[in-house]
């Protein structure tokens, strides 16, 4: 059936930066992910199911060493939706054709797992001239009567593997799913996956993809599989074929139909593996992929990069224990953590609920408020204008902003490194509801704030004193000098330059269904004091269990904390800073961002231009936290190690917690050289 990749592999391989696309096909839009590799052939991966999306990241990571890899959420699943979706086999075939047209692919390699293996066989039968190779990983046996035999074997496997109570629950979920309940099928497939793994160790099951499970494609595709003509034998296909099964697979005698269909195929049984070989026997499976895809085409050894996982099995449980415990003990509804180097994601954790009441599950498309992490974008924008000769860091701010409220001696640099002496009033109340955004006037709001807090607290560069107001002024400076509003400048000169768009990163919620609701613990000191700073009746909803949700809102000042985005989009941003390739800023100006400031007494302030600095396990890092009502996050760079990390929560955070110290430390201990 499927893996749908709710499991974060203990041996998760690394991937290059991916790109997301919505590819049209009639009334349907297919959510497609491309893992690019320049001047390389393309492999299209077909996940299991039907009705259950899966990015197949572990397989994509291995193949991306040699190929451009394309995955997509199949019709009706995840974000691949549209009005009046049909589920005939001809419709499924047309989806691959639409992707090939969109990316101008004349031919490609096709990899299919489970139902995706049957899908691949159907496509290859109809379009043999487009197929460069066909890899069938634990494929379903076939259409028509073959499919019925496959279903029977899967049912028998689950009955044998599940406890009596689990089997009763599965029957109930199956009934509700057949009646159209997405939620019931989500619970059913979580148990199915548990059954698949029971004999193969404690493999962690994440909920990150479950909210993409859909009843409609599950229920409707089946009847078209059964009515589709039986697949004929291909004694001499015009492309190489590989077939793999685990020796403890969910399929039994039905697999013989596939083996007989391709008598010249390379058949490989994977010892000690069940239905998901890249998790059950990762090294064996990696070697098989290299043998089939790499040896024949490049002549290189099939065990290349199969020996060492990207993150060790010793450290992985430590990260998961910390974050699992945070969710299970009620410290946060959801969490997302990324560890990465300048080219690849090393590890991604994603779990919990973005909406507690509706039990909406967090996934890679979930967006969060980033709060003060935005300041690093503001500082980068200022340095871009310095590079263009439009701003000088050591010129007084009032030379650019005639109405600057704090006199003629404060410089741009001092605003950036928080030594201007500008006040920092508590900003919890500096928010407005999303419904008020159209009529909100930021300049009018802050004109009143500056009138109230118009006196400096200390002389310039006398001491470090954090100030949100300083970054409000920097946002005004960027708009004044560039001639475009601050938000538009960031979008045009940073977000778009990174290959991101408004659904990835921006200053407004692009898709409310993918945005995490912010929460405050109902019984907490913070919840008590919030009432002194904002109207909780206006800004907060009814309690959902132990959590009280914030209604959708925006910050009053974009430049000090207004960014909203996917954690993965911030990874893309940080990787660009590590790469230092000039896309965002020339290297000499980029270096200026990370120069630690000294005050008037020659004391180091642990503050650069927006970035804080510190050390962990002897490794220098640059970091920034962001938090407020309902959200908390941190971003971090380890420049000498060419590493970075991010953590995002949808719970309130009011101080810099240095949470990443707890998550990154073990990896830094174990991996003492760059590029491990």
N, C-alpha and C positions, 0 to 999 in steps of 0.2 A: 504493500500500500504506500506508505510515506514515512519520511523522517521529519519533514517540515522544519528541520534544523532549529528546534527549540533548545537544543543542546549546545552549550559552548564547549568545544572539544578540549580535552586535557592536552592535546597536542596540536592546538590550532595553528595552522601555518599563517604566513603573512601575505598581505595583498597590497598591490599598488593602489594609489588613490582611485576611487571609483567615481563614476558619473551616472546620474539618474536622468532618465528620459521618460516622457509619456508619448508612446508611439500610437498614432491613430490607426484603427482598422474598422472601417464602417462607423457604427455608432459607439464602438468600444474604444477605450484608451488603455493600452497595455503599459504597465509600470515596468520599465526595463532598466537594468543595471549593467553598465559596461566597465570592466576592469581592463583598461587600455594597455596595449603594448605596441609601440610604433613599428610599422612595416612587418607585422606578424600575421600569420594566418589566424582565423577565428574559430573558436569552439563555442557552440551554443549548448548550454546545460538545461536539461528538462527535469524539473523536480517531480517528486512523487505526489500522490493525491488520489483522485482529483479533489479540488476544493481546498487544498492546504498549501499555502505559499511557503517557499523555502529558498533562501539565497544560495544554498549549497556552498558556503564559504570555504570549507575545508578543501573541497575538490577544486574550486576556483583558484585558491591560493597556490596549489601545486601546479596547475596547468598554466597559470599566469606567468610562470618563469619563462615560458616559450611561446605562449599564444595570447592574443586578445581573447578575453572570456566574456561572454554575454549570458546573463541570466534574466529571467523575467517571471513575474507573478502571473500565473496562467489565468485565463479568462474567468471572471467572476470572483477571483480570490484577491485578498489584500486590497491594493489600490487599483487593480485592473478591472474597472467597472464601466458601466454605461447602461443606457436604457435598452430594454428588450434584448438582453443577452441570450444568444442561442448556444447550444452545446453539442452540435453535431460534430462528427469527426472531421467533416469538411471545414467547419468553423475553426477547429483547432489547427488544422493544416494551414488555413489562411493566416493565422496569427504568426507562424514562423515565416511565411512568405512576406507578411507586412514588415516584420523586423528586418528581413534580408533586404527588402527594397529601401527601407529607411536608412540603413547603414551601407547601402550599395555593395552588398555581398553577392557575388556570382555563385560562390560555393563556400562550404564551411564543414567543419567536423561537428558531429552530433553525439552528445553524451546524454543518456537517459537513465534515471534510477527509478525502480519500482514501476508505478503507473507511467512515469516519465519514460521508462524503457520501452513500454508498449507504444506510447505516443511517438517515440523516435522510430520504432519499426513501421508504424503506419505512415509517417511522413516519408521515410526512406523508400517505402514501397511505391508511393505516388510520385516521388521526385528523386529517383536514383542519380540523375545527372548532377544534382546539386551537392551530393554528399561526398566528402573527401574521406571520411572514415566514420564508423558507427561503433560506439562503445555502449554495451548494454550491461548495466550494473544491477544485479538482482532484479531483472525485468519481470513484469507480469507476463503470463504465458501467451496471451493472445485475446482476440475478440470472440464474440459469439459464444459457443459452448466452452471454449478454452477459458474465457473470463469467469464463467460460472464455477468451473473447477478450481480456479485460483481463489475465488471468494470463499469457497468451502474450506480450502486448506488454511486460509488466513483465520477463519472463524475457529477451526479446530485448534490452531496454534494458540490463539488467545484464550480459548476455553481451558486448555491444558496449563497455560502459564499463569492465569489470573487465579486469585482466591475465589471462593464461592461468593463472597460479598462483592468483590470487585466485578465478577461476572454478572451478578444481578444489576449492579449499577450501570455497567456497560449496556445491558439490554434496555434499561430505562432511558439512558442517554440516546441510544440508537433510535428508539421509538420517537422521542421528542425531536430528534434531528430530522427524522423522516417527515415529521409534521412541519418542519421549517425553522427549527430553533438553531441559530448559529451557536448560541452559548452551550447548548447540549452537545453539539458536535465538538466544540472546543474541549469540553471535559472528557468526551469519549476519546479523542485523539491523544490527549495527555496520558490517559490510562494505556492506550495502545502502545505509545512510545515507551512507557514504563515497562510494559510486557516485553517489548523488543530487547530491552537492555538487561533484563533480570539476570540472565546467565553470563553477563559480560562486565561485571564490576559496577561500582557506584558511579555511573556517569551522570553528571549534573544535568537536570532538565530545567531549562529556563522557559518562562512564559512569554518571551518577547514577540513571538510570531503568532500566538494563539488568537489574537483579535483579528487576524486575517482569514481565519477559517470561516468558510461560508457554506451554508446548507444547500443553497440553490445549485451550485456546480456539482456538489457531491450527489445530490438526488437526481439531477437531470442527465448528467454525463453517462451514468450507468446504463440507462436504457438505450443510448446510442452506441455504446460499446457492444452491448449484446446484439443489437440489430445490424451491426456492421459485418460485412462478409468476413469469413475466416481468412486469415492471412496465408498466402501461398508460400511454398518453399522457395528459397533463393539459393539454388545449389552453387551458383557462381556469381555472386554479387559483384558489381563493378567498383567496389571499394572494400578495404579491409574491415573485418568485423571482430570485435572481442566480446566475450560473454564471461561474466563473473558471478558466482554465487558463494555465499558463506556455507560452510558445512553444517551450520546450525541455523540456516535461513528459515524464514517463515513459509517459503515455498518448498513443496516436496516433489512428488512425482510429476506435477504439472510443468516443472521446469523443462522436462524432456521435450515438450512441444517447441520451445525456443531452440534447444540444441539441434533438434531434427530440422528445423526451418533453415538453419545456416550450417550445413555440414562442413564447410571449409573454414568456419570461424575458429579463432583461437579461444579455447575454453580453459578457464582458470578457476579452480575451487580454492577458497581462502580458508585455510585451517584455523579453527578457533573463532570464526566470525559468524555473527548473525546477519541480520538484514542490512546493517549499516556499517560497512567494512571500514570506512575512514575513521570511525570511532572505536570499533571493536578490535580491529587489527590495523592500526594506522601505518605502521612501517611496511607490512606486507602489501597493503593497498597502494601506498606511495610507490613502491618498487614496481608494482604491476602497471601503474599509470606511466611511469618513466619508461618501462620496457616497451609499451605499446606506442606512446606518443613521441618519446624522445629518441630512443635508440634508432628507430627506423628513419627518423628525419634529421637527426643531428649527429648520430654516431656516438653520443656521449653515454656514459654509464647510467644504467637505470636506477642506481641507488643514490644519485646526487640529491643532496638536501633532504634525504629521508632519515637521517640519523638523529638530528637534534630538533626538538620542538622549539617554537619561537619563545615560549615561556615555560619554565620548568614545571614538572608535576609537583615539585615540593612547594613552590611558591603559589601556584594557582589555587589550591584549596585555602591558603591563608587569605588571599584576596576575597574569595567567595564567602568564606566564613564571616569575615568582617562585614561585608555588605549584606549577606543573607541575614545575619544577626540584627543588623540595623533595621531591616524591613520587618522581620518577624517579631522583633521586640517593640515595634511601634515607634522607632526613631524617625522613620521617613516612609511615606507611601511608596516611593519609587526611587531608584538610583541608576545612573549610567556612568560607567567608568571606561576610559580608553587609555591604553598605554601604547606608544607608537614611537617609531624613529622617523627620520626625515622623509622616508619613502613609503613606509608601510605601517599598517596597524598591526601591532604585536598581539594585543589582547583587548577584547571588548566584553564588558559585563553589562547586562541590561535586565532588570527585573522590577516587579512591583506594579502598582496601579497609578495611572495618570488621573483617573477619576475614581475615587474610592467607592462612592455610592453605586455607580454603574459598573464597577469592576472592569474598567477599561485598562487594558494591559499596555505597559510601556514598550516601545519598539524603537528601531533606529530612525523612524520618521517623527518621533515625538519631539516637540519643541519646548524650551524652557526660557523663562526670563533670565538674563545673564547679569543684570544689575551692573556693578562697578567694573566687571571685566571689560565693559564698553570703554573704559578710560584708556585701555591699551590701544584701541582703534583710534581714539581721539588723538593720542600722542603720535601714533603712526601717521595720521593725516597731517598733523603739524609738521612733522619731519619731511613729508613729501613736499609741502609748500616751502620748507627751508631749502630742499634740494633744487626746487625750481626758481629759487632766488626771490621769492615773494615774502618771506619772513626771515628775520634773524633772531636767533634764540636769545641773544643778550641785549636786544633793544627793548626799551620800555613798552609795555603793552599799550599805553595810551597813544602811542604813535600809530597804532592800527585801529584802536577802538577809542574814538574821541570822547565817548561818554563813560569811559572806564571809571568805576566808582572809588578806586582805592589809591589814587594819586599817581605821580609821574615817575616813581622809582622802581616799581615792580616790573621784572622782565618776564618774557615768555618762558624762559627756562625755569624760573622760580614757580610759575603756575604749574608747569609740568611735573616738577619734583616736590611739590607741596611744601615749599619753604617761603611762600609769599606772605605768610602771616594772616591770611584771609580767614574769617570765621568759618565754622562748620556746624551750623545749627542742626539739630536732629531732624532728619528728612523723612521719617516714617509717613508723615501726612502729605508728602509731595507726590500724590498720586491722584488720578481721576479715572472714573469708570470708562470702559471702552465705549459705552453709549454716549459719553460726553466728549469724545475725542474730536469730533468734527468741529465743535465750537470752542475747543480749548485754545487759549492764547498763551504760549510759553513766555514770550517776552513780557507781556503784561504781568504774569504771575511773578516772574523773577525781578521785575522792576520794584515791586513791593517788598520782596525779600531783601534786595540790596539796600533799599531805603531803611529797613529795620536793622540790618546788620552791616552798617556802612563803615565801621571802624576796624582797622587791622588789629590783630592780637600781639604781633611782634614785628620787629624790623625784618626786612627781606634777608633771607638766607641765614637768619640768626638761629633757627631751629626748624626741625621737621614738624609740621602740623597739618595733618590730612584735611582736605577741604573739597567737598562736592561743588561748592560755589566756584572754586577756581576752574573746574572743568566745565561748568556752565559757561563761564567767560571764554574758555578755549573754544567751545562750540560756536560762540558768537564770532570769535576771531576767524575761525575757519570759513564761516559763511561770508564774513565781510571781505576777506582777502580773495577767496575763490570766486565770489560772485554767485554762488548757488547755495541753497539751504544746506545746513549741516548734514541732515539725513541723506539728501541726494548726493552730496559729495562722497560720503562713505560708501553708498551703494555703487556709484560709478567708478570710484578709484580704488576700492578695496574688494568689496563683495564680488562685483562682476569680474574684476581682474583675476580673482581666485577660481573663476569658473562656476561660481555659485549663483543662485537666483533667490527670488523673494520667498520661495517655499523652504529654502535652506536657512536663510539668515536675513534679518531686516529689523525694522522698527515697529512693525505691526504683526499681529497674528494672521498668518496667511490662511491656515486651515484649522478652524476651531476644533474639529474632531481629532486632530493630531497634537493639540496643545495641552500640556499638562496643567491641570488645575493646581493652584498653589494652596497649601494647607498650613494651618497652625494647630498645634496640639491643644485640644480643648482644655485640659487641666494642666496648666503650666503658668509659670511666672510671666513669660512673655505675653501670653494671651491676656493676662490681667493688666499689664501695663499698656497694651495696645489701645485700650479704651481711653487712655489719657491723651493719645496723639491722633486718633482718627475715629470716625463714626463707624463703629463695627456693624451697626444695623444697616448702614448703606453699603459698606464695602465687603461684608462677609455674609455668607449664607448659613442655612441651618446645619447643625452638626451632622456629620456622616460617621457614625461610630465614635471613635475617640478623636476624630479630626474635625476641625471647622474650616470650610473652604472659603477662599477669597473669590469674590465675583470678578469677572474679567476686567482688568484694569491696565493702564499704562502709567509710566513715570512721567512726571511733569517736565523733566529735563533729559532730552535724548542723549546729550554728550557725556553726561556723568554716569548714565546707567540704563539707557533705553533699549539696548539690543535684545532681540529674542531670536532663538534659533535652535537647530538640532545640535546636540553635542558633537556629532561627526563633522559639522560645518566648522566648528571651532578647531577641530583637529586639522582640517585642511588649512586653516589660517596659520596655525602654529607650525605645521610642516613647511609652509612657505617661508616663515621666519628662519627655521633651521636650514633650509636649502640656500638661503641668501643668494638667490640667483638674479636679483635685480628686478623681479617682477613688481614687487611692492615698493622697493627702496634700494638704491645703490648701496653696496656693501659698506662703504665708508660712513654713510648716513645711518644705516641700520645699526652699526656699531655704537653710534651716539645714543641710541635708545637705551643701551645697556651699560652705560658708564655710571658708576655709583657716584652720587653727589657728596661733596664735602661742604660743610657749613662754614661760616665766617671764622670759626675757631679750628678749622682743618680737621674736624671730626667727621668720620664717615657716617652717613645717615641711614644706610641700608636701603636707600631709595634711589632708583635711576629715573629715567624719564617715563613715569607712570608705573614702571615695574619695581616691585620689591625684590630684594636679593637675599639669599641665605645659603646654607649648606645642609646636605643630608648625606650621612655616611661618607663624608669627605668629598661629596660632589656638589659643586656650585650650581645653584639654580636661580632662575628668575620666575616670579610668580605674581598672581593677582587673584584675589577672591572677589566674589560678588554676592550680595545677599540683602534680603529685606523681607517684606511680608509674603510668606508662602514659598520662597525659593532660596536656594543657596548653591553656589558653585565655586570651583577653583580651576585655574589653568596654570600650567607650569612647563618650563623648558630647562633641560640640562644640556647646555651648549657643548661642553667638552665630550659628553657621551652621545651627542646627537639624538637625544631622547626627549620625549615630552609626555604629559599626562593631563587628563581633565576628569573632573567629577561633577555631576549635576544631581541635585535633589529637588523635589517639589515639596519642601518643608521650609519654614522660616529659618533664616540664619542672620544673626545680627553682628557678628564679629568674624575676623579671620581665624578660622579654626585650624589651619594647616592640616587639614584632613588627609591630604595626599602624602604626608609623611608616613602615615600608617599603611598606605597601599603600595607606595613605590619602594619603600625601604628594602623589602626582601629581594626584589628584583635587582636593585643596585648592589646588594651584597653578593648575589650569585653571579652576576654578569659584570666582570671587572674590566672587560675590554669592549671597545666600540665595535658594533657590527656582529655581536654574538648571535 
